[in-house]
Structures are given as structure tokens and as C-alpha cells.
Amino acid sequence: MPQLNPSPWFSVMLLSWLILLLIIQPKLLSFTTTNQPSNTLPTTTKTTSWTWPWI
């Protein structure tokens, strides 16, 4: 069963991880977010309960 032989596939896996970590990841992390996070706390609105007419 050739699929159990890790020799040809280990180098492919290692190369793909190196490409991901060294080339693709820095390019993805360099993108800036469109909405910068703010330090303000979200405001909570006071909601009133619904009065059901059949109760």
C-alpha cells in the first residue's frame, strides 16, 4: 500500500506548511481591519416587556 509510505508526502506537507507560515500568513496579517475596535462600552437600552392581550 503506497499511501502508508510517508516518504513522498512528508516533504509535500512540510513544504506546504512552510509556504503557509512564511509567505501567506504575513500577507494576511498585514491587512488592516475596516472598523477599528473602540474602547467605549456598548450602551444598553432599557426594554419594556410585551403585554400580551390574551393573558
C-alpha positions as CSV (number, residue, x, y, z in Angstrom):
1,M,0.0,0.0,0.0
2,P,1.9,3.1,-1.2
3,Q,-0.3,5.6,0.8
4,L,1.3,4.3,4.0
5,N,4.7,5.3,2.9
6,P,5.3,8.8,4.3
7,S,8.4,9.5,2.2
8,P,6.9,11.3,-0.7
9,W,4.1,13.0,1.2
10,F,6.0,14.3,4.2
11,S,8.0,16.7,2.0
12,V,4.9,18.0,0.4
13,M,3.2,18.6,3.7
14,L,6.3,20.3,5.1
15,L,6.7,22.5,2.0
16,S,3.0,23.5,2.1
17,W,3.2,24.4,5.8
18,L,6.4,26.5,5.2
19,I,4.7,28.3,2.4
20,L,1.6,29.0,4.6
21,L,3.7,30.2,7.5
22,L,6.3,32.2,5.7
23,I,4.5,33.7,2.7
24,I,0.7,33.6,3.1
25,Q,0.3,34.3,6.8
26,P,2.3,37.6,6.9
27,K,0.4,38.8,3.8
28,L,-2.9,38.0,5.5
29,L,-1.9,39.6,8.8
30,S,-0.8,42.8,7.1
31,F,-4.4,43.7,6.2
32,T,-5.9,46.3,8.4
33,T,-9.4,45.9,9.7
34,T,-12.0,48.3,8.4
35,N,-13.5,49.0,11.8
36,Q,-11.0,49.7,14.5
37,P,-12.1,48.4,17.9
38,S,-13.2,51.1,20.2
39,N,-12.7,51.3,24.0
40,T,-16.2,52.5,24.7
41,L,-18.7,50.2,26.4
42,P,-21.8,49.4,24.4
43,T,-24.8,51.2,25.6
44,T,-27.7,49.1,26.8
45,T,-31.2,50.2,26.1
46,K,-34.0,49.6,28.5
47,T,-36.6,47.4,27.0
48,T,-40.2,47.0,28.3
49,S,-41.9,43.8,28.4
50,W,-44.6,43.0,25.9
51,T,-48.1,43.0,27.2
52,W,-49.9,40.1,25.6
53,P,-53.6,40.8,25.0
54,W,-54.8,37.3,25.7
55,I,-53.2,37.0,29.2
